[in-house]
Amino acid sequence: MAAKLKLSSIPDDKPVKLSVELPPDVHRDLLDYATVMEQETGESAPEPAKLIPPMLKRFMATDREFTKARKSLQQPSRLREPDSKNA
């Protein structure tokens, strides 16, 4: 029986570079996820770092409380002007 993964492809977008540290077990899980994706799609396994953005995006998109709270914001964060004190 084939697994039904939540991710089926990795979009090709211009990224914003971030540096994060992951616990070793999370990194191993990402490697395993990439391997399962490779088996499911027949394409080469993506780099673990390429899995993180779509996973975060899907997580936030399916978080009902976040969606409700975000709607209560006056402006979405991506549209806010930079804080003049920090600019």
Residue pairs with C-beta under 8 A, 6 or more apart in sequence:
2 40
3 36
3 40
5 33
5 36
5 37
5 40
6 55
6 58
7 33
7 37
7 51
7 54
7 55
7 58
8 40
8 41
9 41
10 46
10 50
10 51
10 54
11 54
13 53
15 53
20 52
22 30
27 48
30 48
30 51
30 52
31 48
33 48
33 51
34 45
34 46
34 47
34 48
34 51
35 45
37 43
37 45
37 46
37 51
38 44
38 45
60 66
61 67
70 76
